[in-house]
Amino acid sequence: MLPMSSSLLDDPKQILRLDPGGMIHHVAALSRQLAEARERVQAAPPKLKVDGVQEIIITGLGGSAISGDVLRSLVWKTSPRPISVNRFYELPGSVGPKSLVVCASYSGNTEETLSAFQQALKRKAKILVMASGGRLAEEAATHKIPFCRLTGGLPPRAAFGYAFGTLTTALESLKLLPDMGHDYREAVGVLDRLAVEWGPGHPAARNDAKRLAVFLQKRLPVVYAGADLLEAVAMRWRCQINENAKEASLSAGVPEMNHNEILVYSAPTTDTRRLAVICLRDESDHPQVKRRFDLMRDLLTGRAAGVREARAHGGGALARVLSLVLLGDFVSVYLAYLKGVDPTPIPFIDLLKKRLS
């Protein structure tokens, strides 16, 4: 039986009061964002010679970088070129004429990304820019760099579908990724269905996203995932809980956490029993990773606040990965409601940027 606090999540008036910026509606629009981004890029694909490209680096921060992490998790086993994500002012030493640097900044004004862009120019790397405008768009025009415009007007973390859809479709159009048409069609259908099933209009008693938010309430969320496919999704959960619910959160990959972090639970304390563990599971997890998750569930039960599992939906890897992205986004917003905070404003990030400037 769910706590009484869950009734708040089923009250449209309370949701409107707590979420005047409509973050919950941005979350539910993931499938639409993906479809719109794909259509836009296919209508005007970037023109860039990529012959000889040996590595792809997506450079960006926060909500502008996570699409690169998710892409890497999808293709690292099959891509002939390594794909990495850079979250710093400087680029790796390997970057040069045989590198493709994708400079991603939703606002177009992220100082770290602007710095990396200038380095990519100096090293004569091939460059693709993704932004909704700002200085990065201006720099792309000045230097005649191929530019993919993102739909603007949203918090960057709420534009994941635009960023991911643009990134993957642009690389596909450059023949750096295989045709993803079938995968996208399936993913959009799966996400449409889940957006209803996990959305605000579906009651908490039958809504996995709301139930997980209730489980996390007044606890420290810890998200674990298989390192090969879903670790980036676990990171997305952590960052969304940070930004939307203004709540501390942890994430880690399996098997790595089995070699260190699992010891936290070996000597339970009051703090340890505040840890609410969510394990992201997928059918493609390595057989030993599946065994590790099963053993972890048994070992952690009674030593943490609780252990829950969230399983991916869909047939193809793209649908399965994005289904868990969507679930985590919904959970983070519902957790914000339960905490009584507006998920949209990010006052400390804004304050820090103001002081830096």
Beta strands, then each sheet from edge to edge (+ up, - down):
strand 1: 55-59
strand 2: 83-86
strand 3: 99-105
strand 4: 126-131
strand 5: 147-149
strand 6: 220-226
strand 7: 250-254
strand 8: 275-281
strand 9: 306-311
sheet 1: 2+ 1+ 3+ 4+ 5+
sheet 2: 7+ 6+ 8+ 9+
end
